[in-house]
Amino acid sequence: MSMGIAITMANRTLLLALAAGMLISCASAATPGRADDRGYSSEEGPIPVLVLGEDRGGHTLPRQDPAFRRVVTELQAAMAARGFRVVDEDAVAAGLGWGRAEGRDRLDLLEVAKLANASERASDRVRAAVLFRIEGSVQDLAYTTRVELHLSGEIVDATSNRFLGAFDLPTEVVSTAGRCPVYACASQAVAERARDLAAELGAVLARKLAYLAPPDSAGTETAALDSAFTITLRHLAPQDAMAIVDVMTDEFPGYRSHSLIRRGETLRRYEYVTTASPATLERWLTLLLVDMGLDPGGAVSLSVRPGEIRVERVLPPSVARQSSGG
């Protein structure tokens, strides 16, 4: 008589091996994209990507399983081969002194990406967080092992919190050739298929990430990924504040939209959406402020960070004029 059993370490590993067949069929049916031919790079260089796997709950492959790390490693290699700059989670954790947490869900993984960016170390910073999970249920029968398998995940912009897309394959029912209830039976299959699994999954993810690349002169359908900045203008004369906003919306590269968040006697705050990088905005803002007589090294303070720009007058106009004249 057949009987359902809880997923053991062996069965979780078996799920991973069987997932390869699903991914191969999915990738072969996908529409060819730029990911098949060349990698992606932004105006600042290759796009940094962090690959993270969920492992909370009894129906997902546990992180401490060697098969989990092997698949992550192969997936990282597949993404790097397509032109992405892959940031390794364990290397970031070691550099920042983090411990190794087990049983993480989606929120935990997004916190990892946020903390990596908060370190302000260039080698830790990421733009896209690729989250994946492998779930399934196993039933051990008299002559075979029956597996219901579901592979899913999503991609999130770790800087702007923008949801970039998801991959979700239909649940598949697979019967093995004979019973496979022990770890040794499944581990060899994983070892043989891990590279294929990661390569095919990497192709699917690369297609999903295609629109992170800026449009090129060939006129592709990809569009540059935009970012939302909070711009704070403090202690500026109204005409200076409005002039800055006008130039940023009319002349700055990558402008998409803007809206007023708050206006007070000494403060104006805006949402500013652009495809330009923080480095580009810092360069253009410095030139603009100098042209306006608001030297960032004297009359005003300029601060540019991912997601935030601050321009604040720190010297009264009369003192600023004396400093420039002297």
C-alpha atoms as one frame of an Amber mdcrd trajectory, in Angstrom:
protein
   0.000   0.000   0.000   1.450   3.421  -0.958   1.978   6.011   1.721   3.007
   9.712   1.698   6.190  10.597   3.545   7.776  13.871   4.631  10.561  15.261
   2.506  13.931  14.035   3.749  17.379  15.316   2.821  17.541  12.697   0.098
  14.200  13.581  -1.395  14.972  17.300  -1.369  18.125  16.584  -3.338  16.125
  14.444  -5.735  13.816  17.397  -6.378  16.792  19.402  -7.542  17.896  16.780
 -10.037  14.414  16.396 -11.494  14.037  20.164 -11.862  16.616  20.130 -14.658
  14.211  18.572 -17.125  11.600  21.223 -16.452  14.073  24.043 -16.914  15.469
  22.662 -20.146  12.010  22.560 -21.722  11.219  26.041 -20.402  14.414  27.592
 -21.724  14.129  25.943 -25.127  10.623  27.339 -25.540  11.585  30.861 -24.521
  11.911  33.555 -27.139  15.576  34.148 -28.044  16.872  37.392 -26.595  20.032
  39.386 -26.252  21.093  37.157 -23.368  21.850  34.394 -25.867  24.469  36.471
 -27.658  26.180  38.809 -25.234  26.130  40.007 -21.693  24.743  43.231 -20.365
  26.466  46.289 -19.045  25.257  49.639 -17.825  27.030  52.934 -18.309  28.930
  52.099 -15.113  29.954  48.598 -16.169  28.478  45.103 -15.732  25.280  44.977
 -13.684  25.927  43.531 -10.197  23.632  40.614  -9.345  23.187  38.690  -6.087
  21.788  35.139  -6.299  19.892  34.010  -3.183  17.879  30.883  -2.438  14.996
  30.492  -0.017  15.162  27.482   2.273  12.522  28.002   4.961   9.955  25.267
   5.410   9.965  21.521   4.997   9.239  21.627   1.266  12.372  23.458   0.105
  15.946  22.319  -0.406  17.909  23.281   2.758  20.817  25.659   2.446  23.205
  23.438   4.414  22.804  20.680   1.835  25.978  20.517  -0.337  23.744  20.253
  -3.402  22.264  23.678  -2.610  25.683  25.362  -2.673  26.735  23.512  -5.802
  23.706  24.714  -7.734  24.176  28.290  -6.488  27.819  28.181  -7.611  26.955
  26.860 -11.054  24.180  29.420 -11.385  26.602  32.206 -10.480  28.994  30.973
 -13.162  26.204  30.893 -15.733  25.183  34.480 -14.928  28.803  35.696 -14.989
  29.309  34.080 -18.394  26.431  36.220 -19.709  28.057  39.477 -18.684  26.660
  40.121 -15.214  28.942  40.927 -12.286  27.957  38.291  -9.757  28.455  39.253
  -6.110  28.954  36.234  -3.859  26.809  36.269  -0.724  29.262  34.335   1.434
  32.128  36.666   0.464  30.032  39.684   1.453  29.067  38.030   4.738  32.684
  37.217   5.540  33.820  40.776   4.805  31.110  42.305   6.992  31.353  39.788
   9.819  27.885  38.290   9.371  26.909  34.878  10.691  25.377  32.135   8.581
  21.609  32.103   8.985  19.510  29.090   8.097  15.856  28.799   7.158  15.443
  32.119   5.332  12.345  33.384   3.551  11.869  36.101   0.932  12.011  38.956
   3.440  15.258  37.634   4.890  16.850  37.496   1.452  15.829  41.045   0.585
  17.312  42.197   3.890  20.615  40.604   2.868  20.642  42.628  -0.359  19.738
  45.839   1.512  22.452  45.303   4.115  25.024  44.641   1.405  24.202  47.999
  -0.197  24.169  49.766   3.175  27.815  48.838   3.723  28.800  51.434   1.063
  31.661  49.207  -0.054  31.777  49.069  -3.830  32.539  45.348  -3.891  29.377
  44.580  -1.861  26.878  46.664  -3.771  24.251  44.954  -5.935  21.502  46.148
  -8.257  19.430  43.031  -8.872  18.574  40.376  -6.304  17.642  37.048  -7.901
  15.525  35.002  -5.483  14.672  31.383  -6.197  13.062  28.451  -4.424  12.606
  24.767  -5.214   9.535  23.237  -3.583   7.992  19.825  -3.849   6.332  16.860
  -2.238   7.487  13.261  -2.390   5.511  10.038  -2.186   7.369   6.749  -1.859
   5.494   4.010  -3.712   6.087   0.295  -4.005   8.054   0.437  -7.274   8.843
   4.116  -7.802   9.125   7.498  -6.121   6.516  10.026  -7.208   7.527  13.691
  -7.032   5.442  16.829  -7.438   7.881  19.637  -8.205   7.465  23.410  -8.361
  10.205  25.894  -9.250   9.639  29.634  -8.864  11.314  32.915  -7.994  11.532
  36.597  -8.742  13.920  39.438  -9.470  13.904  42.653  -7.422  15.800  45.912
  -7.917  17.680  46.126  -4.621  18.211  49.882  -4.998  14.786  51.201  -5.995
  12.673  48.320  -4.570  11.161  47.782  -7.999   9.763  44.340  -8.855  11.442
  43.322 -12.117   9.773  40.047 -12.961   9.101  36.480 -11.899   9.646  32.974
 -13.171   7.121  30.352 -12.152   6.983  26.943 -13.764   3.876  24.731 -13.593
   3.906  21.921 -11.077   5.264  18.754 -12.636   4.585  15.145 -11.580   7.619
  12.913 -12.096   8.045   9.195 -11.411  11.577   7.875 -11.021  12.856   4.662
 -12.597  12.550   2.583  -9.470  12.419   3.724  -5.868  14.912   6.396  -4.835
  14.421   6.926  -1.090  18.062   7.382   0.002  20.521  10.245  -0.368  23.176
   8.319  -2.324  20.685   7.508  -5.048  19.795  11.128  -5.711  23.122  12.839
  -5.025  24.828  11.350  -8.077  22.008  12.575 -10.305  22.402  16.073  -8.871
  26.177  15.984  -9.419  25.691  15.083 -13.050  22.908  17.551 -13.763  23.821
  20.580 -11.615  25.776  22.276 -14.389  22.973  21.780 -16.914  20.404  22.925
 -14.363  22.295  26.134 -13.621  23.057  26.847 -17.278  19.429  26.575 -18.303
  18.193  28.552 -15.309  20.848  31.180 -16.023  19.513  31.551 -19.567  15.961
  32.056 -18.267  17.093  34.616 -15.682  19.227  36.473 -18.210  16.176  36.911
 -20.426  14.227  38.192 -17.460  17.033  40.657 -16.700  17.354  41.794 -20.320
  15.736  45.176 -19.788  18.295  46.160 -17.160  20.604  46.974 -20.063  20.308
  50.463 -21.560  18.981  50.666 -25.126  21.685  50.557 -27.764  22.019  52.150
 -31.160  20.618  49.052 -32.828  17.175  49.982 -31.544  16.398  46.962 -29.390
  13.235  46.725 -27.331  15.155  46.819 -24.062  14.835  49.940 -21.945  17.162
  51.403 -19.353  16.224  50.577 -15.791  15.162  53.719 -14.000  15.799  54.775
 -10.410  13.805  56.995  -8.076  15.732  59.674  -6.152  14.489  61.809  -3.291
  15.822  65.325  -3.931  15.979  67.683  -0.956  16.703  71.385  -1.549  17.237
  73.232   1.723  17.851  76.915   2.555  17.996  77.894  -1.127  16.412  81.020
  -2.566  13.136  80.068  -4.316  14.466  81.136  -7.712  17.589  78.993  -7.250
  15.590  75.951  -6.174  13.225  76.248  -9.118  16.112  76.794 -11.528  17.777
  73.582 -10.344  14.585  71.597 -10.818  13.960  73.127 -14.245  17.422  72.220
 -15.530  17.269  68.714 -14.068  13.968  68.033 -15.838  14.745  69.780 -19.135
  18.437  69.111 -19.720  19.744  66.269 -17.563  20.219  62.895 -19.333  17.932
  60.021 -18.450  15.088  62.129 -17.015  11.753  60.307 -16.738   9.476  62.205
 -14.354   9.337  64.208 -11.148   6.772  65.232  -8.569   6.659  67.468  -5.521
   6.665  65.679  -2.170   6.855  68.637   0.194   7.262  72.406   0.085   8.039
  74.605   3.083   9.623  77.978   3.802  13.172  76.624   3.710  12.761  73.212
   2.127  11.582  71.618  -1.101  11.503  67.863  -1.601  10.855  66.035  -4.876
  10.653  62.552  -6.297  12.932  62.402  -9.341  12.894  59.364 -11.644  15.806
  58.896 -14.030  17.907  56.286 -15.772  21.093  58.223 -15.010  23.498  56.803
 -12.441  24.401  58.609  -9.199  27.843  59.327 -10.648  26.320  61.002 -13.715
  23.939  63.081 -11.601  26.761  64.155  -9.289  28.814  65.347 -12.257  25.950
  67.286 -13.879  24.784  68.805 -10.588  28.285  70.012  -9.772  28.553  71.766
 -13.138  25.080  73.262 -12.738  25.726  74.613  -9.251  29.047  76.136 -10.276
  27.354  77.845 -13.233  24.748  79.261 -10.842  27.418  80.630  -8.490  26.566
  77.999  -5.872  29.947  76.327  -5.505  29.505  72.871  -3.871  32.815  73.513
  -2.147  31.680  76.811  -0.680  28.174  78.242  -0.626  26.289  74.939  -0.725
  26.734  71.324   0.292  26.004  68.654  -2.326  25.392  65.055  -1.314  24.590
  62.314  -3.845  23.853  58.724  -2.871  21.835  55.981  -4.544  18.211  57.037
  -4.114  18.984  60.395  -2.462  20.279  63.842  -3.480  20.679  66.761  -1.084
  21.560  70.374  -1.935  21.778  72.670   1.072  23.057  76.226   1.421  25.599
  76.350   4.230  26.823  79.946   3.799  24.647  83.088   3.660  24.662  84.809
   0.257  26.704  87.769   1.538  29.408  85.514   2.991  29.480  83.438  -0.191
  30.021  86.556  -2.317  32.847  87.767  -0.073  34.524  84.356  -0.222  34.344
  84.215  -4.015  35.529  87.806  -4.366  38.399  87.461  -1.963
